[in-house]
């Protein structure tokens, strides 16, 4: 095999490797965005939401039923919330398949550390 053939094989390999790496990065990012964008908003009337006292606005929490609720607690600062504070809605580990409102609240609220 000549030096010229080695150089061409090496270039070909590097082009394929770079293309594969770029494609892997793009495809790895796609499912996360698609999953987050496609989740329906959790309804406070859903059975699991009612069981945990979920509301879309922490100010609407039932103080009589949940006396430990504090007005400064909301989904965006909860350890179970998987969205970002910049998003209005995001996924929650407690309500799989649904997004919760960032300013919402439920009785399972646990402050992020």
C-alpha positions as CSV (number, residue, x, y, z in Angstrom):
1,X,0.0,0.0,0.0
2,X,1.5,3.4,-1.0
3,X,1.8,6.4,1.2
4,X,-0.9,8.2,-0.9
5,X,-3.4,5.4,-0.3
6,X,-2.7,5.5,3.4
7,X,-3.3,9.2,3.5
8,X,-6.6,8.8,1.6
9,X,-7.8,6.0,3.9
10,X,-6.9,8.1,7.0
11,X,-8.8,11.1,5.7
12,X,-11.8,9.0,4.8
13,X,-11.8,7.5,8.2
14,X,-11.5,10.9,10.0
15,X,-14.4,12.3,7.9
16,X,-16.7,9.4,8.8
17,X,-15.7,9.5,12.5
18,X,-16.3,13.3,12.6
19,X,-19.7,12.9,10.9
20,X,-20.7,10.1,13.2
21,X,-19.8,12.0,16.3
22,X,-21.7,15.1,15.1
23,X,-24.8,13.0,14.3
24,X,-24.6,11.3,17.7
25,X,-24.7,14.6,19.5
26,X,-27.7,15.8,17.5
27,X,-29.6,12.6,17.9
28,X,-28.9,12.4,21.7
29,X,-30.4,15.9,22.2
30,X,-33.5,15.3,20.1
31,X,-35.5,12.9,22.3
32,X,-35.2,15.1,25.4
33,X,-36.7,18.1,23.6
34,X,-39.4,16.0,21.9
35,X,-40.5,14.4,25.1
36,X,-40.6,17.6,27.1
37,X,-42.5,19.5,24.4
38,X,-45.1,16.8,24.0
39,X,-46.3,16.3,27.6
40,X,-49.8,17.4,28.4
41,X,-50.4,19.8,31.3
42,X,-51.4,18.1,34.6
43,X,-55.0,19.0,35.5
44,X,-55.6,19.7,39.2
45,X,-58.8,17.5,38.8
46,X,-56.8,14.4,37.9
47,X,-57.0,11.7,40.6
48,X,-53.3,11.7,41.4
49,X,-53.2,15.5,41.4
50,X,-56.1,15.6,43.8
51,X,-54.5,13.0,46.1
52,X,-51.4,15.2,46.5
53,X,-53.4,18.5,46.5
54,X,-51.7,19.7,43.3
55,X,-52.6,23.3,42.2
56,X,-51.2,25.3,39.3
57,X,-50.5,28.3,41.6
58,X,-49.0,27.8,45.0
59,X,-51.2,30.6,46.4
60,X,-54.2,28.4,45.7
61,X,-53.1,25.6,48.0
62,X,-55.7,24.6,50.6
63,X,-54.1,25.8,53.9
64,X,-56.8,24.0,56.0
65,X,-56.0,20.7,54.3
66,X,-52.3,21.2,54.0
67,X,-51.2,23.4,57.0
68,X,-47.5,22.7,56.3
69,X,-47.7,24.5,53.0
70,X,-45.6,27.7,52.7
71,X,-46.3,30.3,50.1
72,X,-42.6,30.3,49.0
73,X,-42.8,26.7,48.0
74,X,-43.5,26.0,44.4
75,X,-42.7,23.3,41.8
76,X,-39.8,25.1,40.3
77,X,-37.8,24.8,43.6
78,X,-38.9,21.2,44.3
79,X,-36.4,18.2,44.0
80,X,-39.0,16.3,41.9
81,X,-39.3,19.0,39.3
82,X,-37.3,18.2,36.2
83,X,-37.9,21.4,34.2
84,X,-36.1,24.6,34.4
85,X,-37.1,27.8,36.3
86,X,-37.3,29.6,33.0
87,X,-40.0,27.2,31.6
88,X,-43.6,27.8,32.5
89,X,-44.4,24.0,32.5
90,X,-42.0,21.1,33.0
91,X,-42.0,17.4,33.9
92,X,-42.2,16.1,37.5
93,X,-41.2,12.7,38.8
94,X,-44.4,12.4,40.8
95,X,-46.7,12.9,37.8
96,X,-45.1,10.9,34.9
97,X,-46.5,11.7,31.5
98,X,-47.6,15.2,32.5
99,X,-46.0,18.6,32.9
100,X,-46.7,20.7,36.0
101,X,-46.7,24.5,36.3
102,X,-43.4,25.9,37.5
103,X,-45.4,28.0,40.1
104,X,-47.6,25.0,41.1
105,X,-47.5,23.1,44.3
106,X,-48.4,19.7,45.8
107,X,-48.1,18.2,49.3
108,X,-45.1,16.1,48.3
109,X,-43.0,19.3,47.8
110,X,-39.4,18.8,48.8
111,X,-36.9,21.7,48.5
112,X,-33.9,21.2,46.2
113,X,-30.6,20.9,48.0
